[in-house]
Amino acid sequence: MNYRHAFHAGNFADVLKHLVLTRVLAHLALKPAPFRAIDTHAGLGFYDLAAAEAGRTAEWLDGWGRLDTPFPDAVEHILAPYRAAVAAVRARHGATIYPGSPALIREALRAGDQGVFVELHPEDHDGLRARFNGHARTKVLHGDGWTALNAMIPPPERRGLVLIDPPYEVPGEIDRLGAHLARAAAKWPTGVFVAWYPIKTPAAVERMAATLGGALARPALRLDLLIDRPDDARLSGCGLIVVNPPWRLADEASLFLPALAERLARGGYGAFRCEALGPRA
Ligand code: SAM
């Protein structure tokens, strides 16, 4: 396990993922019934952008660091829960902190809601546990996120979301994502699933999306953000599959994806894609 999210926190991939995560959380909070948010590859939970790890790659400067200037109002409206969660975490933990997905989830939990965070790396797990265990609404588990996912759904609340955000260190992990996602969505048909993938080799993404689209019995969205021309050697884009997306997410994506593609592009190249997958596609 070489991947450490501390080197990548707040980069363009986190911006897309955390923006959509906070939209889904805001949607779940519209109804009073409790929900559960399960994060299968949770990371550390908090990252200091002034620390040596973040400084070594400086990736956040081309992600969160580019959001300082406001977008047009319609886009800012969509970003509001993301910006509010980052601001709330910073107010309590320090102005250079960037929240990982567990911290963003915790901000959204109400009395009765639950957050469950799974992490395999021993050090990151220990850090996560120190920060999130012992709180009534959050629980940290040490182990394999894929196994935990299968064991934990459907949750007792019957409403909620799963974030699947693996590090893609193992070849073929993108096909594994498609297979696990199809199985999980069948096991919990009303759950919202948000699954992240890197775009280096577009053919691998096409194959996963086509197979998954054929296997899903539920509607899904594919949201791709490209900040550079596809390149096998480095991350030029990323995407999310959202199964059972909130009903407004496709319309919202038609506003925030072009805005992010323009703002986060490297060397003037930015592109995006928003497409339906599954039975209604
Ligand atoms: N979701 C986090 C966020 O948005 O802040 C970032 C997660 S990072 C991309 C992926 C994490 O998965 C790493 O912390 C890594 O240690 C962990 N990991 C790797 N393999 C795992 C596995 N099989 N099960 C659970 N976690 C795993």
Residues whose N, C-alpha, C, O or C-beta is under 5 A from the ligand:
A	BS01	SAM	Y3 H5 T40 H41 A42 G43 G100 S101 V118 E119 L120 H121 D124 G143 D144 G145 W146 D165 P166 P167
